[in-house]
Structures are given as C-alpha cells and as structure tokens.
Amino acid sequence: MKGRVNLVTLFQLSSFCCVVEEGSFRAAAERLFVSQPSVSQHISALESHFGANLFNRQKRKVSLTPEGRLLYSSAREILDGIEDVADRISRLRSIQTGNLRTGFSPYAMSRLAPKVISSFAGNFPAVKVSVFTGEITDLEKRIGENDLEIAITERGLSHNIATSMSCHTLGYEDLVFVASPDLCLPSTLAEPNDIELLPAITCTGNNPLGPYLDDFVLQNQIKFNGRIETDNPEIAARLVAQGLGISLVARSFAESEQKEGRLKIIQMNASPPAPLEIIAIYHKTRGLTYAGWEMLKLLEISVLKELAED
C-alpha cells in the first residue's frame, strides 16, 4: 500500500473534500473553477486506487460511505497541513521587512553584536535592526515593556531570570585574571597569597562579573587588595592596561588583548572562576518573530565560532 500512495495527488484529495463539503459534484466544480467531469474523474481515480466506493450517489446529492468518511478525515488533515506550511512560508518571507529591536549587554555588544548584526543585515537587508545596550535588569525590563524583542547578555551567578522571560543559553565563556604586562608577577604559577598582595580592580553595582569574583574569593579563601571598583568590565580592563591592578575578564577578550600586548593572563594555582553563561532572553508569552528566530540562530553560530577562535 505504501508504494501506491504516491499515485494520489493533492488535487484529487482537494476535489474529494470539496464534494463532501459542498454536497454535490456540481458545487465542488464551481468552487474549484473546473468542469464537473474533471471532478468526477478525480473521484473515480480515488475510488479505483482504494478499491472502494467513496460516495453513495443520489440524484441531487451525495453522501459518504464508511470508506469515504475514513478518507475524508485523513485527506482534510493532509490539506490543512499543506495550508499551514504555506502560511508559515508566507510568514517566513515577511521577515524581509519590518523592525527587529535587540538589546545587548556591554560585553555582548563588543564581542558579538558587530558580526551578528552584519550577518543578519546581509541576509535580510530590508529589515531595520534597532540596537540598545544595558545591563541584564534593564534589558529584562525593556523586553517586559515590549521595547525589545530579544536581548543578549551574560547571566550573573546570583541573578534569577524573570518568570515572564524565556532564557536560551548560547554558550559558556571561561574567566581569567589579567594584569598589565608591566606589572611584576610571579615567574611561576601565582598562588592565592600572591594575588592578595597585588592591587585589584573589583566589581560594584550591576557589574555581571561581581558574583563570579565573589565566588572565586570564597572558593579560594582570599581577600583582594581592592583600591578601585567599577560596574563596567570594559572599564576594568582599561584600568588594568594602565597598570592600576588586576581584574577578572572573559578569556576570549583576555587572549585577544594579550596578543596585542595590552594585557597579560595570570596563570594561577587556584580553583578557577566559574564560567560565564552567555544567554539570549525574550518574552515567554510573546515569543519571537521569524526575524527574532533568525537572529537567535546567528547568535548561536557566532558564540560557538567566537569561543572556538579564541
């Protein structure tokens, strides 16, 4: 039977369903804009294929046989499925226009946004992309107020995502301590007590690395000699480059800066910091448009490539 299914065409099934729904061959032909003999031929072909009468034929109307009722149920499901696919394709094409409102944390803005937005713009040149920056609490608030559709940020260890949000993990980034190349460091692996003697740039406010730094301190039972604190990881890195202390940064960033001679990764004999989770968030009820889903797919690819390269 499986080999015979291919002989049945969608137009035959459509003709059959129209006869059922319109109640006659003539009305079905008018609905399909074909001749009545054409409809009759399609029904005869189906009856020949299944080896059963599908209709009880009367003078002015027709009724389904048991075999016909069984076929109608399946045929209607098939045709509805095709219509759904057509609708989804139409909606997919609609992403060629419109406005996609995105949000990025400072870290995601510098590391991910340029490449991802460039790739998206190349694929969908007619879609306007609006880009906003902010910390995770600000981004969640703007999504809740429908100012943003999707946001990319890093999740703090102690931060609980709002229950109204869907959270999609894009990847994990290792964290390392860095110093200026000019800062005097131990020639071998730095011990926790060595780190305590160095000036440190610590985290305050909404700095997403704050909980990670606190967790590292707790795990290794050390106390930093913090003289400067900031709520911005990028500012911390710039201060480190000026020789003002050590700080915690993403490994990919640290390695790229080390190649340029601006920073140096501190090799430590200690429990490493917990990895930084990079996430995409969007409203759970509203979900994402097709443009939003396309952006999310590009983000997944970009994060994997970014971490692999570094």
Secondary structure, DSSP 8 states (H G I E B T S, - for coil): -GGGGGGS-HHHHHHHHHHHHHSSHHHHHHHHTS-HHHHHHHHHHHHHHHTS--EEE-SS-EEE-HHHHHHHHHHHHHHHHHHHHHHHHHHHHGGGSEEEEEEE-HHHHHHTHHHHHHHHHHH-TTEEEEEEE--HHHHHHHHHTTS-SEEEEEE-TT----TTEEEEEEEEE-EEEEE-TTS---SS-B-HHHHHTSEEEEE-TT-TTHHHHHHHHHHHT---EEEEEES-HHHHHHHHHTTS-BEEEEHHHHHHHHHTTS-EE--BSS-----EEEEEEEETTT---HHHHHHHHHHHHHHHHHHHH-
